[in-house]
Amino acid sequence: MTVAVAHSDLDLGVGRLTALSARPEARSRGVVLLVPGFTGSKEDFGGFLPLLAARGWEAWSYSQRGQADSAAPPGVENYTLALFASDVVAVAEQIGAGRPVHLLGHSFGGVVARAAAILSPGSFSDLTMLCSGPHGWAGRLEREATAIRSRGSAAWWNEDNPHTVGRPDAELIGGGIDVLVAHGAADLAWPQEWQAAMAFLLDGAYEIIPDAAHSPQLENPAATASVLDAFWSRGAVRAATRRPVRATQP
């Protein structure tokens, strides 16, 4: 039987963010939250959520502020990494009803998810960085960034990110959250050696998904679901023993 995907609205301080979810037929093994990349949206995971639900997970994805049909307030000041991260914490609180959720960020969504885990570690059972890296690098896609800025988009991440280089790893280690770093075997969006080094520095799990590139949830969904299911299963027992969390917004 095919698991249905439901459309939802999440009302946050920034406005209404749109979401997709899929729930297991039997009792849920836990709640997972998938954060899309910069040029993506909740639809990046639309066909993937049922695979997770079929494995017993209540799976959610949402479009971040400025993406697709989610709220898009004007002004670059509304698109800082801190605000993206605070949205993740708020969404996690809503869908988890105060219990920690399993957090995954894809590409730029991984940068946001990591910042959210640092901001409120008690809100998350663990963190998966999917096809994402420890920091940006100078000059990458600078031409595209300039074009987007000239058209008035307020959501472009500063790729140099000098204020994050080296610091997030130490902060994340201090939060005590289990980490998985995973990417497709042909992923070229972030240097793979950076992703492997990030996993090593965080004492995290590291998985290479075969027959996939930068979007393994689309290119090899079955293998991706298996990798995630195994990681979340290891953390589910610990998550069940945590006390409920009420996040504090900055």
C-alpha positions in Angstrom: 0.0 0.0 0.0 1.3 3.5 -0.9 1.8 5.9 2.0 0.0 9.1 1.4 1.7 12.5 1.6 -0.1 15.3 3.4 0.2 19.0 2.9 0.4 21.2 6.0 1.0 24.8 7.0 3.3 25.7 9.8 2.7 29.1 11.4 6.0 30.7 12.7 7.1 34.1 13.6 8.3 34.7 10.1 4.9 33.7 8.7 3.4 30.6 7.2 5.9 27.9 6.0 4.5 25.0 3.9 5.3 21.4 4.7 4.8 17.8 3.5 4.6 14.8 5.8 4.0 11.1 5.6 3.0 9.0 8.6 3.5 5.3 9.2 0.4 3.0 9.4 1.6 1.5 12.6 3.0 3.2 15.7 5.7 5.8 14.8 9.3 5.0 15.7 10.1 8.7 15.8 9.8 12.0 14.0 12.3 13.1 11.3 12.7 16.5 9.8 14.3 17.0 6.4 15.6 20.5 5.5 16.1 21.3 1.8 18.9 23.1 0.1 19.2 26.6 -1.1 17.6 26.1 -4.6 15.2 23.5 -3.3 11.9 23.2 -1.4 9.9 20.6 0.5 9.1 18.9 -2.9 12.7 17.7 -3.0 11.6 15.0 -0.5 8.0 14.6 -1.6 8.6 11.1 -3.1 11.1 10.1 -0.5 8.9 10.7 2.6 6.7 7.6 2.0 9.8 5.4 1.9 10.7 6.6 5.4 7.1 6.3 6.6 7.1 2.7 5.3 10.0 2.0 7.7 8.1 3.4 10.6 9.2 7.0 10.7 6.9 10.1 10.8 8.7 12.1 8.1 8.4 15.8 7.4 10.0 18.3 5.0 9.2 22.0 4.7 10.1 24.9 2.4 12.3 27.4 4.2 11.6 31.1 4.3 11.9 32.5 0.8 11.4 29.0 -0.9 8.5 28.0 -3.0 5.2 29.0 -1.4 6.5 29.7 2.1 6.6 33.1 3.6 9.2 35.4 1.9 9.6 38.6 3.9 11.5 41.4 2.0 14.9 42.5 3.0 18.3 40.7 3.3 18.2 41.1 7.0 15.4 38.4 7.1 17.7 35.8 5.6 20.5 35.3 8.0 21.8 31.9 9.0 20.6 32.5 12.6 17.1 33.1 11.4 17.0 30.1 9.1 18.3 28.0 12.1 15.6 29.4 14.5 13.0 28.4 11.9 14.3 24.8 12.1 14.1 24.8 15.9 10.5 26.2 15.8 9.4 23.6 13.2 10.9 20.8 15.2 9.1 21.9 18.3 5.8 21.9 16.4 6.1 18.6 14.7 7.8 16.9 17.6 5.3 18.2 20.2 8.3 19.1 22.4 10.2 15.8 21.9 13.5 15.7 20.1 13.4 14.9 16.4 15.9 13.4 14.0 17.2 16.3 11.9 18.6 16.1 8.3 19.9 18.9 6.2 20.6 18.6 2.5 23.3 20.8 0.9 22.7 24.4 2.2 20.0 22.8 4.4 22.8 21.0 6.1 24.5 24.3 7.0 21.2 25.5 8.4 20.5 22.2 10.3 24.0 22.3 11.8 23.4 25.9 13.0 20.0 24.7 14.5 21.6 21.9 16.3 24.2 24.3 17.8 21.4 26.7 18.7 19.2 24.2 20.5 20.9 20.8 20.8 18.2 19.4 23.1 15.6 19.8 20.3 17.3 17.1 18.2 18.0 13.4 18.6 20.8 13.5 16.1 22.0 15.3 12.9 22.5 14.1 9.4 24.5 16.3 7.0 23.5 15.0 3.5 25.7 16.2 0.7 26.8 19.2 2.8 30.1 20.5 4.0 31.8 22.3 6.9 31.9 25.7 5.2 31.7 27.4 1.9 34.7 28.6 -0.1 35.7 31.7 -1.8 34.5 32.3 -5.4 32.2 29.3 -5.6 29.3 30.2 -7.9 30.1 33.9 -7.4 28.6 34.8 -10.8 25.3 33.1 -9.9 25.4 34.8 -6.5 25.8 38.2 -8.1 23.0 37.5 -10.5 20.6 36.5 -7.7 21.5 39.5 -5.6 20.9 41.8 -8.6 17.4 40.3 -9.0 16.6 41.1 -5.4 16.6 37.6 -3.9 17.4 37.8 -0.2 18.3 34.2 0.5 21.7 33.7 -0.9 24.2 32.2 1.6 27.6 34.0 1.8 29.8 31.3 0.5 33.0 32.5 2.1 31.3 32.2 5.5 34.5 33.2 7.3 32.7 33.4 10.7 31.8 29.7 10.5 35.1 28.2 9.4 36.5 25.9 12.1 34.0 27.0 14.8 30.8 25.0 14.1 32.6 21.6 14.5 33.8 22.5 18.0 30.3 23.9 18.9 28.6 20.8 17.5 30.9 18.4 19.4 30.0 20.4 22.6 26.3 19.8 22.0 26.8 16.0 22.3 24.6 15.2 19.3 25.3 12.1 17.2 26.2 13.0 13.6 26.0 11.2 10.3 27.7 12.6 7.2 26.5 11.0 4.0 26.8 11.8 0.3 26.4 10.3 -3.1 29.4 8.5 -4.6 29.4 11.1 -7.4 28.6 14.2 -5.3 30.7 17.1 -6.5 28.8 20.0 -4.8 31.2 19.9 -1.8 34.6 18.3 -2.0 34.2 14.8 -0.7 37.4 14.9 1.3 35.9 17.9 3.2 32.8 15.8 4.0 34.9 12.8 5.1 37.1 15.1 7.3 34.0 16.7 8.8 32.7 13.2 9.9 36.1 12.4 11.4 36.4 15.6 13.3 32.8 15.2 14.7 33.5 11.5 15.5 30.5 10.8 13.4 29.3 8.1 11.1 30.2 8.4 7.4 28.4 6.8 4.5 28.8 7.0 0.8 25.6 6.2 -1.1 26.2 4.3 -4.4 24.7 5.3 -7.7 23.9 8.8 -6.5 25.3 12.3 -6.8 24.2 15.4 -5.0 20.5 14.4 -4.4 20.7 10.7 -3.3 17.1 10.9 -2.0 16.1 11.2 -5.7 18.9 9.3 -7.4 19.0 6.2 -5.2 16.2 6.6 -2.7 16.1 3.0 -1.5 19.8 3.0 -0.5 19.5 6.4 1.1 16.5 5.3 3.1 18.4 2.3 4.3 21.4 4.4 5.4 19.1 6.9 7.3 17.0 4.1 8.9 20.1 2.4 10.3 21.4 5.7 11.7 18.1 6.8 13.2 17.5 3.4 14.7 20.7 3.5 16.7 19.7 6.9 18.2 16.0 6.1 18.7 16.4 4.5 22.1 18.5 7.4 23.4 16.0 9.9 22.0 13.1 8.1 23.8 14.8 8.6 27.2 15.3 12.4 26.8 13.1 14.8 28.6 10.7 17.0 26.6 12.3 20.2 25.2 10.9 23.6 25.0 13.1 25.6 22.6 14.0 29.2 23.4 13.9 31.4 20.3 16.6 34.1 20.0 
